[in-house]
Amino acid sequence: MTRRTMLKLVISLIAVVGGAYLFLQQKFFGRYPSGSRLERIKKSPNFRDGIFQNLSPTEVMSNKDSSMVDTLRKFIFGVEGVKPSKPLPSVKTDLKNLPSDTPTIVWFGHSSYFIKSRGINILVDPVFSGSASPVSFMIKAFEGTNTYGVDDMPEIDMLILSHDHYDHLDYETIMRLIPKVKKSYVALGVGEHLEYWGVKPENIIEFDWYDSHQISSDITLTATPARHFSGRSFTRAKALWVSFVFEIHEYKIFLGGDSGYDTHFKSIGSTYGPFDFALLENGQYNLDWHYIHSLPEETAQIAEDLNVKIFMPVHWAKFPLAFHTWDDPIIRLQKSVKEKNLKMTTPMIGEPVVLDKIYPDTAWWENL
């Protein structure tokens, strides 16, 4: 190799490394915790060896024999059936004038949903940009699912964020929501992202597991464990991941976030249950990462462990984040629900669920 060729290679390498560095400085990646927030994190019983830990030993990739090259190939080129062949149906509900004598839930696909109760507006893990990725051309929403946006939202009393993954914390959505949100209630460490993006620190409440916050005389939010991980770039677990027990106007609701199955669900059910309603992850699973996302049969078991009256599956029907067919989560879950004699509601995107009154259960995904 000549000196000239070597010089070209070195310059090319510098350019690639420099470009990657500059890309990672983009604001949508967020920021690692620092200052007083980092000091609080270091005191957490769930933070050890520089990162947050799950209750049980948890590898992100549980199958040591899986091929990373094959996994990347599937993500890049796709797998047949991971996307529906037709646009998904939806209902357009006027969220700004939604009746709410009892808690009413409106799902936006995947893990984004709106809860309204006696005039209090709650928004959970909103992703309205049409993508669950740091770049807009990757992991795009299924056709027909991106029917709600920030302009459809009323003033938000409570923004709840379970963790910082792109399919739960979307930079573009947060930036547009900031003027509408009164308070943000987030997993410990996630507040660093929000503050970096312009949210006032006094409007951010951060939760470690088992932290509880009394919002008003009849509204309480308590963070509970989940089995997952966090991270928006190459470093994982600098911020926490949580589920929530949400007590509002005499109803008890479980907000599941993302979690692989483990004994913590039984513990949460014993300590905080029974629950009137639960929103539980059901989708984006694979045996290669089984510890961090539950299988549909495990979702049914979680509902049983929690001792919940009726539940709704989320984390499906919007983004292709795994290799199963897009409707496999609901088909398998429906079978397990029948076997266990559980109660489940399956609304279309935008179709209201009204606790103790309206529980949509049509199989709208069939023939799509």
N, C-alpha and C positions, 0 to 999 in steps of 0.2 A: 504494500500500500504506500503510495507516494505521500509526501508531506502535504501536498495540496489537497489530496483526497481526505487525509486525516483531518485537516483544518475544516473542510466542508462538513464532515461528520460531527465534529465538535460544535461547530456553529449551529448545525441542525438540532443537535441534542439540547443545546442551551435555549434555542428558540422554543422547542417543545416543552421543556421544563418551565421556562419563563411563562409561556402561554398557559400552562396548567396552573401555575401559581396565581397568575392574574385572574383566571377563571374562578378559582376557589376564593378569591376576595370579593366576589359578587355578593351583594347584600342578602339575596334570597337564601344563602346558606345559613344565615344567622350568625350567632357568636357564642363561644364557649363561656360558661359562667366565670365570673371574676369578682374581686372585691369582697364586700360583705356577703354577697350571695354565695360565693364559693366557700367562705368561712362557715356559713350555715350548712352547706352541703357536706363539708368535711366532718361535721358533728353528727351527721345522720347515721343511725345504726345500720342503714342499708347501703352505705358508701364505704367500700374497702378497696385497698390497692389502687386507688386513683379513679375508680369507676363505681357506679351503682351495681348492685348485685340482686339477683332473684332469690327468692326464698329457698328454692331447690337449685342444685347445679344445672346450668342451662347453656348448652352450646347452640348458637344460631343455626348452624348446619348440623343436624343430628345424625345424618347418615354419612359416616366417614368414607364410604365407598363411592359416593356420588361424584360425578365428574363436573368440575367447575366449568370446563370448556363446553360441555353439553348443556349445562344450565344456562350459560350466557348465550349460546346459540338459540335456545328456545325463547329466551327473552327478546333477543334481537329480531329473529325471523318469525316468531310466533308459532302457535300450535293450532291445528284445526279445531274449531268449535269453542275457542276461548272467548269469542265475540259473537253476539247474536246476529242472525242473518237479516233481521228486520229491526227498525227502531223500536225501542221499548216504550210501552204506553205510559202516560202520566196524567195527572189531574192538576189543573191550575187552581190553587186555593188562595184566596185573598188573606194573606197572613196578617195584614194590618188591621183587618176587621173580623178576625176569627173569634167566635164565641168561646168562652173559656171558664164556665162555671166550675168544671172539673178539669184536671190536667188533660190537655189535648196535644198529641204528638203528630208532627208532619215530617215524613222522611224524604230526603233529597237524593237518595241513592248512596251506596257505600256506607260510610259511618257518619254522615252529616245529617243532622235532624234538628228540628225546632220544637220546643215545648212551650206551651202557654197555659197559665193557670191563674185565674182571677186577675187578669191584666198584667201579670208578670211574664216577660218575654225572655226565654232562655235559648241560646244557640250552642250546639255541641259540634266540635270538630268540623267546621265548615270548609268545604273545598269547592269553590265556584268558578275556578279558572278554566275548567275543561281538561285539566291534566294533573296527574299525581306524580310530578317529576320536577326537578329543578329547571328543565328545559321543556318548552311547550310542545315540541314535536314528539315527545315520548310519553308512553302510558296515557293515551288520550281516552277521554270518557266515551262510553258506548253511545251510538247515535240515539237520540231521544231522551237521554238522561240529564243533559245539561240545561234543564228547563227553568231552573231557579238561579237567581243571582243576588248580589248585594242590594240592588235596587228594589227587590221584592221584600226585603227585610224591614220590619218596623224598627224602632229604637230598641236596642238590646240591653236588658237589665243585667244579664249574666251571660258572659261568653265562657264556656267550659272547654278546656283543651286537655285531652288525656295523655298525649305525648307529642314528640316533635317530628315524626315521620311525615313525608310529603303528602300522603293520603289522609292526613289528619290536621296538619298545620301548613296552610298554603299562604305563601308570602303575598301574592297578589290580592287574595281575598282579605287578608288581615289589613293590608294597607288601605283598602277601600272601606273596611268596616270600622276603622278607628274612630271616625266622628260619630258613629252610631252606638258605640259600646260604652256603658257606664263602668262596669267592672269586669275584669278577666280573672277566672279561677282556673289555675293551671298546675300541672305537675311541677315539682321542685326542679328548678333549672331552666324550665321553658320560659320563665319570665325574662331571662337574659335576651332571648330572641326578640320578644315583644318590646322590651325597652330599647334595644338596638334599632328597632324599626319605628320607634316614635311614640310608643305607649307610655304614658306617665307612670312612674314606678308606684305612686300612691294608688293607682287604679289596678294594680296587679296583686292578687293573693295567691301564694304558692303553697302547695301541699306535699308534705312527706306522707308516707303510708300511715294511716290512723290519725292524721291531723283532721280536726273538725272545725268548721267555721259556722257560726250562727249568723245567717244573713238577715233574718228578721225573727219575730216571735214565732212564726210558723213555717220558716224555711231554714233547713240546715243541710250543709254539704260536708260529707266526710270522705276522705280519700282512703281507698283500700287497695291491697296488693293486686298485681297482675303479673303474668309470667311472659315477659317480652324483652325488648331492648329499645334503645333510642339512638338517634344520630342522623345528621343531615349531610355529612361528608364521610371521610374515611375513619374518623374516630367515633367509637360507639360508647354509649352508656355514661356520658357526662351529665345528662339530665335524666330525670326519673320518668317512669311510665306508671300510670295508675288506672284503677277503676274508681267509681264513685258510688256512694250511697247517698241518694238525693231524697230528702224528706221535705215535702211541700204540701201544705194545705191538707194535712191528715192522710196523705198518700205517701207510700214508700216505694221509690223507683231505683232500680239498679242500672247504672250506666257502665257497661262492661269494658269499653275501650278495646284494646287488642290483648289477647292472652292465650297461651297454650293451656291445656288442661293440667290441673294440679290440685292438691288438697286445700288450697286457699279458698276455693269456692265453697266447699263444705263448711269451712270455718266462718266465712262471711255470712252464709245462710244461718248458721247457728247463733252467731253474735248479733246480727242486724236484722235477720228475717223474722217472720215471712215477709215477702215483697208483694206489692200489688201488681207490679209491672217490671219487666227487665228488657233491656236492649242488649242483645248478645251477638258477638262476632260469629259469623258463619260464612266463611269464604276465604280464598287466597291461601289455602292450605296445601301442603305437600309433605310426604313422609320424609323428604330430605330436610325439612325445617319444622318437624312435627312439634318440637318443644315450645315454639313461639306462636303457633296458630293452631287452634283446635279443629279437629275433624268434625263434620256434621253430627255424627253419632255422639261425640263428646259435648257438642253444644246442647243437645237434648239432655245429657247427663248433668251439665252445668245448671240448666233450668231446674232439674230435680234437686240438685244439691242446694240451690239457693232457696228452695221452697217458695217458688213464685207462682202467683195465681195465673198469669198469662204472660207470654213473652213475644218479642218481635225480633226476627233475625236481621242483622245489618252486616256491613262489610262485604257486600256482594252487589251484583247487578249495576255496576258502573265502570269499574276499572279492571283491566286484565293484569293482575299481579301474581298470577300463578298459572299452572298449565292444565288445570281441570276445565271441562266445558263450563260455559258461563252459568248454566242452570243446574249443574251437578250439586251445588250446595243445598239448594232448596228441595231438590228431588230426594236426596239422601236424608235431609233433616225431616222432611214430611213423613217419610217412612218410620223414622225413629220416634217421632212425636206420637204417631198412631200406636206403635208398639208399647210406649210408656204411658199412654193415655194422658198426655199433656195437652195444654191449651196454647195455641199459637195464633197470632194475627199476621197476615201477609198483605199489607196495603201496597198499592201501586205508589210510585213516586208522586208525592203531593197529596195523597189521599189521607184525610185526617183519621186518626185513631183517638177516640174519646173514652177515657177510662170509665168503666162500669156502664158504658152506653153503646159505643160503636167499635166493633172489632172486625174490620174487613178480612175476609178469608177466601176470596176467589183465587183460583190458580191462574192468574193472569199471564204467567210465563209460558204456559203451554202453547204449542203451535207457533212459536216465534223462531 
